Amino acid sequence: MRRLWARVWLRYTALVVLVMALVAVFVIANRDSDKGGHLAANRAQLRKACDGTLPYADLKGLVRDGQAGELSQHGTMLEPDQESRSLLNCELSWGEGYSVTVHAEALVSDIPEGMETEDLLGKGRAAEGTYVAPGTTGQYGESGAWVVAECVDGLRGRVRPTTDLYVSALVTDGEHDAADTRAGREEEARAERAAALTGFRTAVHVANAITEAQGCGSDPLKAPTRVLDTHEHEDDSPTDRIVEPGRGLRKCGWINARSLPEVMPGTWTTLGDLRESGVVNACQGVWDSEAEQNDLESPEDWQVTGVDAASWAGIFGRTAYNSYEREGHVPGWGVSQDRGKPTGGGTADGKGEDRISSYVNDPQLALWARSVCGGRETYHRVSVQPSIVIEDGDTATLGAKDRAALSRAARSVLDRYLSAADGWPKSAGCRDTKVLGEVEEWH
């Protein structure tokens, strides 16, 4: 009998323990309902959010299970009668630093991004941490990735007609602490590249969804498969080698002393933008003072030791031109358009010398032109940078003869840029070029 009661008691105890465990699980699950069990609902929300424009395959890995997704969205795509220049503003977050934010607008003015030559080359004010995706016209930075898509039949819902769509996307993949080891920095760099690629693919997917919905009549943008770092940096090798992306590109090979006899003889190094775009391009070259061939050589004052060239088609051209215009660096801003003559009106006999202050950063002579490239109005800007050292608070004198030499060099650079067999203008089919004038960027 005792053994029977023992068995009954054991079974009863086990049953009580099991019931208590189930009750505890039920209580915890209900008490912490916001800490799990949301994955399926969150992924379903991802499919529908932002008017269904987000790339589910690229973003589903970011979706968290711990809490319900938070969605904020507005724009004329969601509310057609709304007065807004934004087609779509949308943010979806899952906590713990995981989120996606997209913005799309019909461009009735300039592209809201830096578009000058230095920006294209990854040397602008916000160069560090920037990436480009070959074949995609856009850039990734601390505010995310942006692209521009064309809508040849026009975007609907705007008072002013426009054919250009701007889309930006920022994707965050959690909260990361700053790395202080080589392995940590390498992992951080991989994560940053992955975020950049996902940002580009998201922006492209949203742009294509909008242009398709709008019946734009334009080809969809191709989804990028890789990104490239654009800024100069040290690698993590034992020698801390300097990596300069874009160096020695074939499209910039025309910048050399053989094809440009007006520049400093010797070895030059070149740098180009990495977008492989049909609407923007930039090349830059400098006389390499560290090259073996250039040993024991030094440039004379006003000898050209730097050259750059850039092109912008369509809305990119308008944006770039307006940016330079705000700085007074377009033809017609108080400078002589008689190439070879200083602004003082002097002649080659020495009168009318131009004095340049040490407060001018990188004095250079720019030359602008306009063409039709790929069926779009396109602006070209080339510049030559002379070698000159000006002590703080002092000035340097640019005589008429040296000024004329700079003018000849600038025209030579423009002609060579437009005619180079491997250069961007040739590949873009540029024609009907008109020279617009020079800009003395030292005033």
C-alpha positions as CSV (number, residue, x, y, z in Angstrom):
1,M,0.0,0.0,0.0
2,R,2.8,2.4,0.9
3,R,4.4,1.8,-2.5
4,L,1.1,2.5,-4.2
5,W,0.6,5.8,-2.3
6,A,4.2,6.7,-3.2
7,R,3.6,6.2,-6.9
8,V,0.4,8.2,-6.7
9,W,2.1,11.0,-4.8
10,L,5.0,11.0,-7.3
11,R,2.6,11.3,-10.3
12,Y,0.6,14.0,-8.5
13,T,3.7,16.0,-7.8
14,A,4.9,15.7,-11.4
15,L,1.5,16.9,-12.6
16,V,1.6,19.8,-10.3
17,V,5.1,20.8,-11.4
18,L,4.0,20.6,-15.1
19,V,0.9,22.7,-14.5
20,M,2.9,25.3,-12.6
21,A,5.5,25.4,-15.4
22,L,2.8,25.9,-18.1
23,V,1.2,28.7,-16.0
24,A,4.6,30.4,-15.6
25,V,5.3,30.2,-19.3
26,F,1.8,31.6,-20.0
27,V,2.3,34.5,-17.5
28,I,5.7,35.4,-18.8
29,A,4.5,35.3,-22.4
30,N,1.6,37.6,-21.6
31,R,3.6,39.9,-19.4
32,D,6.4,40.2,-22.0
33,S,4.3,40.1,-25.1
34,D,6.4,42.9,-26.6
35,K,9.6,40.9,-26.3
36,G,9.0,38.1,-28.9
37,G,6.7,36.5,-31.4
38,H,6.5,39.4,-33.8
39,L,8.6,38.1,-36.6
40,A,5.8,36.9,-38.9
41,A,3.8,40.1,-38.4
42,N,6.8,42.3,-38.9
43,R,7.8,40.6,-42.1
44,A,4.2,40.9,-43.4
45,Q,4.3,44.6,-42.5
46,L,7.6,44.9,-44.5
47,R,5.9,43.6,-47.6
48,K,3.2,46.3,-47.5
49,A,5.0,49.3,-46.0
50,C,5.9,52.3,-48.1
51,D,3.2,51.5,-50.6
52,G,4.8,48.1,-51.2
53,T,8.0,49.6,-52.8
54,L,10.6,48.1,-50.4
55,P,12.8,45.2,-51.5
56,Y,11.6,42.4,-49.3
57,A,14.5,40.0,-50.1
58,D,17.1,42.5,-49.3
59,L,15.5,43.7,-46.0
60,K,13.9,40.7,-44.4
61,G,17.1,39.7,-42.6
62,L,16.9,43.0,-40.7
63,V,13.4,42.3,-39.2
64,R,13.5,41.7,-35.5
65,D,11.2,39.4,-33.5
66,G,11.4,41.3,-30.2
67,Q,8.8,44.0,-30.7
68,A,6.2,45.1,-33.2
69,G,7.5,47.2,-36.1
70,E,6.8,50.9,-36.0
71,L,5.8,52.5,-39.3
72,S,5.6,56.2,-40.2
73,Q,4.7,57.2,-43.8
74,H,3.2,60.0,-45.8
75,G,3.4,61.5,-49.3
76,T,1.3,62.0,-52.4
77,M,1.7,58.3,-53.4
78,L,-0.2,57.4,-50.2
79,E,-2.5,60.4,-50.3
80,P,-3.0,61.6,-53.9
81,D,-4.9,64.8,-52.9
82,Q,-2.2,65.9,-50.5
83,E,-0.1,69.1,-51.4
84,S,3.5,67.9,-51.0
85,R,6.6,67.8,-53.2
86,S,7.4,64.4,-51.6
87,L,6.0,61.4,-53.4
88,L,7.0,59.2,-50.4
89,N,8.4,59.6,-46.9
90,C,8.5,56.3,-45.1
91,E,10.3,55.0,-42.0
92,L,10.0,51.4,-40.6
93,S,11.9,50.4,-37.5
94,W,12.1,47.2,-35.4
95,G,14.2,48.5,-32.4
96,E,17.8,47.8,-31.4
97,G,19.0,50.0,-34.3
98,Y,17.4,48.1,-37.1
99,S,15.4,50.3,-39.5
100,V,14.9,51.5,-43.1
101,T,14.0,55.0,-44.1
102,V,13.2,56.1,-47.7
103,H,12.4,59.4,-49.3
104,A,11.3,60.0,-52.9
105,E,10.5,63.3,-54.6
106,A,10.0,64.7,-58.0
107,L,12.8,67.1,-58.7
108,V,11.6,70.6,-59.7
109,S,15.0,72.2,-58.7
110,D,18.5,71.0,-58.2
111,I,19.6,67.6,-56.8
112,P,20.1,68.1,-53.1
113,E,23.6,66.6,-53.2
114,G,27.2,67.9,-53.7
115,M,27.9,67.8,-57.4
116,E,31.2,69.7,-58.0
117,T,34.3,68.0,-59.3
118,E,35.7,67.3,-55.9
119,D,32.4,65.8,-54.8
120,L,32.4,63.4,-57.8
121,L,35.9,62.3,-57.0
122,G,35.1,61.6,-53.3
123,K,37.2,64.5,-52.1
124,G,34.3,66.8,-51.0
125,R,33.4,68.0,-47.5
126,A,31.8,64.7,-46.6
127,A,34.1,62.4,-48.4
128,E,35.0,60.0,-45.6
129,G,32.7,57.0,-45.4
130,T,31.3,57.4,-48.9
131,Y,30.7,54.6,-51.5
132,V,29.6,54.4,-55.1
133,A,28.0,51.5,-56.9
134,P,29.4,51.0,-60.4
135,G,26.7,51.5,-63.1
136,T,24.5,53.4,-60.7
137,T,24.4,57.2,-60.7
138,G,24.4,58.1,-57.0
139,Q,26.4,57.9,-53.8
140,Y,26.3,56.6,-50.3
141,G,27.3,58.6,-47.2
142,E,26.3,59.1,-43.6
143,S,22.8,60.0,-44.7
144,G,22.3,56.9,-46.7
145,A,22.3,56.1,-50.4
146,W,20.7,58.3,-53.1
147,V,19.9,57.8,-56.8
148,V,18.2,59.7,-59.6
149,A,15.9,58.0,-62.1
150,E,14.6,59.5,-65.3
151,C,10.9,59.6,-66.1
152,V,10.7,60.6,-69.8
153,D,6.9,60.8,-69.9
154,G,6.8,63.0,-66.7
155,L,6.0,62.4,-63.1
156,R,2.3,63.0,-62.2
157,G,0.9,65.0,-59.3
158,R,3.2,68.0,-59.6
159,V,2.2,71.6,-60.5
160,R,5.5,72.0,-62.3
161,P,6.3,69.3,-64.8
162,T,9.4,67.3,-64.1
163,T,11.1,64.2,-65.5
164,D,13.6,63.5,-62.7
165,L,13.0,61.4,-59.6
166,Y,15.3,61.6,-56.6
167,V,15.2,58.7,-54.1
168,S,17.3,58.3,-50.9
169,A,17.4,55.2,-48.6
170,L,19.1,54.7,-45.2
171,V,19.3,51.2,-43.8
172,T,20.7,50.5,-40.3
173,D,21.6,47.1,-39.2
174,G,21.9,47.4,-35.4
175,E,23.9,49.3,-32.9
176,H,27.7,48.9,-33.2
177,D,30.5,50.0,-30.9
178,A,33.6,51.6,-32.4
179,A,36.3,49.0,-33.1
180,D,39.8,49.4,-31.6
181,T,41.5,46.3,-33.2
182,R,42.5,45.4,-36.8
183,A,40.0,42.5,-36.9
184,G,37.3,44.8,-35.4
185,R,37.9,47.5,-38.0
186,E,37.8,45.0,-40.8
187,E,34.5,43.7,-39.6
188,E,33.2,47.2,-39.2
189,A,34.3,48.0,-42.8
190,R,32.5,44.9,-44.1
191,A,29.3,45.9,-42.2
192,E,29.5,49.4,-43.6
193,R,30.0,48.1,-47.2
194,A,27.0,45.8,-46.7
195,A,24.9,48.6,-45.4
196,A,25.9,50.8,-48.4
197,L,25.0,48.0,-50.9
198,T,21.6,47.4,-49.2
199,G,21.0,51.2,-49.2
200,F,21.7,51.4,-52.9
201,R,19.6,48.4,-53.7
202,T,16.7,49.7,-51.6
203,A,16.9,53.2,-53.3
204,V,17.0,51.5,-56.8
205,H,14.1,49.2,-56.0
206,V,11.9,52.1,-54.7
207,A,12.8,54.2,-57.7
208,N,11.9,51.4,-60.1
209,A,8.6,50.7,-58.3
210,I,7.6,54.4,-58.6
211,T,8.6,54.8,-62.2
212,E,6.7,51.7,-63.1
213,A,3.6,52.8,-61.2
214,Q,3.8,56.2,-62.9
215,G,4.2,54.8,-66.4
216,C,7.4,56.7,-67.0
217,G,8.4,55.0,-70.2
218,S,12.0,54.8,-69.0
219,D,14.1,51.7,-68.5
220,P,14.4,50.5,-64.9
221,L,17.6,51.1,-63.0
222,K,19.8,48.1,-62.6
223,A,20.2,46.8,-59.1
224,P,23.9,47.1,-58.1
225,T,25.8,44.1,-56.9
226,R,28.8,45.8,-55.3
227,V,30.0,49.0,-53.9
228,L,33.4,50.8,-53.9
229,D,35.0,53.0,-51.3
230,T,35.7,56.5,-52.7
231,H,37.9,58.2,-50.2
232,E,41.7,57.9,-49.6
233,H,42.5,55.8,-46.6
234,E,45.0,53.6,-44.9
235,D,44.5,49.9,-45.2
236,D,45.0,47.5,-42.3
237,S,48.2,45.9,-43.7
238,P,51.4,46.0,-41.5
239,T,52.7,48.8,-43.7
240,D,49.5,50.9,-43.4
241,R,49.5,51.4,-47.2
242,I,47.6,54.4,-48.5
243,V,44.7,53.2,-50.7
244,E,43.5,55.8,-53.3
245,P,40.4,54.4,-55.1
246,G,40.0,55.5,-58.7
247,R,43.7,55.8,-59.4
248,G,45.0,55.1,-62.9
249,L,41.6,54.6,-64.6
250,R,41.7,54.1,-68.4
251,K,39.2,56.9,-69.0
252,C,41.6,59.4,-67.4
253,G,44.7,58.2,-69.2
254,W,44.7,61.2,-71.6
255,I,46.1,63.3,-68.7
256,N,49.8,63.1,-69.3
257,A,52.6,65.3,-70.4
258,R,52.8,63.8,-73.9
259,S,49.3,64.7,-74.9
260,L,49.3,68.0,-73.0
261,P,52.5,69.8,-73.9
262,E,51.5,72.9,-72.0
263,V,51.8,71.1,-68.6
264,M,54.8,70.2,-66.5
265,P,56.9,67.5,-68.2
266,G,57.4,64.2,-66.4
267,T,55.2,61.5,-64.7
268,W,51.7,62.3,-63.8
269,T,49.2,60.4,-61.7
270,T,45.5,60.3,-62.4
271,L,42.3,59.8,-60.4
272,G,38.8,59.2,-61.7
273,D,35.3,58.7,-60.3
274,L,34.2,55.1,-60.1
275,R,30.5,55.4,-60.9
276,E,30.7,54.2,-64.6
277,S,27.8,56.5,-65.2
278,G,26.3,57.8,-68.5
279,V,25.5,61.2,-67.0
280,V,28.4,62.3,-64.8
281,N,32.1,61.9,-65.0
282,A,35.3,63.3,-63.4
283,C,39.0,62.9,-63.9
284,Q,41.9,64.6,-62.2
285,G,45.7,64.5,-62.7
286,V,48.7,65.9,-60.8
287,W,52.4,66.0,-61.5
288,D,53.9,63.4,-59.3
289,S,56.8,65.0,-57.4
290,E,57.7,61.6,-55.8
291,A,58.0,59.7,-59.1
292,E,61.6,58.5,-60.0
293,Q,61.4,60.2,-63.4
294,N,60.7,63.5,-61.7
295,D,63.7,63.4,-59.4
296,L,65.7,66.6,-59.3
297,E,62.9,68.4,-61.2
298,S,60.8,71.2,-59.8
299,P,58.2,73.3,-61.4
300,E,58.6,77.0,-62.1
301,D,56.1,79.5,-60.8
302,W,52.8,79.3,-62.8
303,Q,53.8,76.1,-64.5
304,V,50.7,73.8,-64.7
305,T,51.0,70.9,-62.2
306,G,47.3,70.0,-61.8
307,V,44.5,69.3,-64.2
308,D,40.9,68.2,-63.8
309,A,37.9,67.7,-66.0
310,A,34.2,66.9,-65.3
311,S,31.0,66.5,-67.2
312,W,27.3,66.6,-66.0
313,A,24.3,65.7,-68.2
314,G,20.7,66.7,-67.7
315,I,19.7,67.8,-64.2
316,F,23.2,67.0,-63.0
317,G,24.5,69.7,-65.3
318,R,22.1,72.2,-64.0
319,T,22.9,71.3,-60.4
320,A,26.6,71.5,-60.9
321,Y,26.5,74.8,-62.8
322,N,24.2,76.4,-60.1
323,S,26.6,75.2,-57.4
324,Y,29.6,76.9,-59.0
325,E,27.5,79.9,-59.8
326,R,26.8,80.5,-56.1
327,E,30.5,80.7,-55.6
328,G,30.9,83.1,-58.6
329,H,32.8,80.5,-60.5
330,V,31.0,80.4,-63.8
331,P,31.7,82.5,-67.0
332,G,30.7,86.1,-66.8
333,W,31.2,86.8,-63.1
334,G,33.3,89.9,-63.4
335,V,36.2,88.3,-65.3
336,S,37.5,88.9,-68.8
337,Q,36.3,86.6,-71.5
338,D,39.2,87.6,-73.8
339,R,41.3,84.5,-73.1
340,G,45.0,85.3,-72.6
341,K,44.4,88.8,-71.1
342,P,44.5,89.5,-67.4
343,T,41.4,91.0,-65.8
344,G,43.3,94.3,-65.4
345,G,43.1,94.7,-69.2
346,G,46.9,94.6,-69.6
347,T,48.9,93.1,-72.5
348,A,51.9,90.9,-72.9
349,D,54.3,93.8,-72.5
350,G,53.8,93.5,-68.7
351,K,51.1,96.0,-67.9
352,G,47.9,94.9,-66.1
353,E,49.5,92.3,-63.8
354,D,47.1,90.4,-61.6
355,R,47.9,90.1,-57.9
356,I,46.7,86.9,-56.1
357,S,46.4,86.8,-52.3
358,S,47.6,84.0,-50.1
359,Y,44.1,83.7,-48.8
360,V,43.0,82.2,-52.1
361,N,42.9,78.4,-51.8
362,D,44.3,76.6,-54.9
363,P,44.1,79.4,-57.5
364,Q,43.1,77.9,-60.9
365,L,41.8,78.8,-64.3
366,A,38.7,77.0,-65.3
367,L,37.1,76.7,-68.8
368,W,33.5,75.8,-69.4
369,A,31.8,74.3,-72.4
370,R,28.4,72.8,-73.3
371,S,27.6,69.9,-75.5
372,V,24.8,67.4,-76.3
373,C,25.8,64.0,-74.9
374,G,23.6,61.0,-75.1
375,G,20.8,63.3,-76.2
376,R,21.1,65.4,-73.1
377,E,22.4,69.0,-72.6
378,T,25.7,68.5,-70.9
379,Y,28.1,70.9,-69.2
380,H,31.9,70.3,-69.2
381,R,34.3,72.1,-66.9
382,V,38.1,71.7,-67.1
383,S,40.7,73.5,-65.0
384,V,44.4,74.0,-64.7
385,Q,46.2,74.5,-61.4
386,P,49.5,76.3,-61.6
387,S,52.4,75.8,-59.2
388,I,52.7,78.8,-56.9
389,V,53.7,79.3,-53.3
390,I,52.4,82.4,-51.6
391,E,53.5,83.1,-48.0
392,D,50.8,84.0,-45.5
393,G,49.6,87.5,-45.8
394,D,51.6,88.0,-49.1
395,T,50.5,88.2,-52.7
396,A,51.9,86.7,-55.9
397,T,52.0,88.5,-59.3
398,L,50.6,86.8,-62.4
399,G,51.9,88.6,-65.5
400,A,50.1,88.7,-68.8
401,K,52.5,86.2,-70.4
402,D,51.9,83.5,-67.7
403,R,48.2,84.3,-67.8
404,A,48.1,83.7,-71.5
405,A,50.0,80.4,-71.0
406,L,47.3,79.2,-68.5
407,S,44.6,80.1,-71.0
408,R,46.3,78.0,-73.7
409,A,46.8,75.1,-71.3
410,A,43.1,75.2,-70.3
411,R,42.0,75.1,-74.0
412,S,44.4,72.2,-74.7
413,V,42.9,70.3,-71.7
414,L,39.4,70.8,-73.0
415,D,40.2,69.8,-76.5
416,R,42.1,66.7,-75.4
417,Y,39.3,65.7,-72.9
418,L,36.6,65.9,-75.6
419,S,38.6,63.9,-78.2
420,A,40.3,61.2,-76.1
421,A,39.4,57.8,-77.6
422,D,38.9,56.2,-74.1
423,G,37.5,59.3,-72.5
424,W,33.9,59.8,-71.2
425,P,32.8,62.4,-73.8
426,K,33.6,60.0,-76.7
427,S,31.8,57.1,-75.0
428,A,28.8,59.4,-74.4
429,G,28.7,60.6,-78.0
430,C,29.2,64.3,-77.2
431,R,28.6,66.7,-80.1
432,D,27.8,70.3,-80.9
433,T,30.2,71.7,-78.3
434,K,30.2,75.4,-77.5
435,V,32.9,77.0,-75.4
436,L,31.3,79.2,-72.8
437,G,34.3,81.0,-71.3
438,E,36.9,81.0,-68.7
439,V,36.7,81.6,-64.9
440,E,39.7,83.0,-62.9
441,E,39.2,81.2,-59.6
442,W,41.5,83.5,-57.6
443,H,39.2,86.5,-57.1
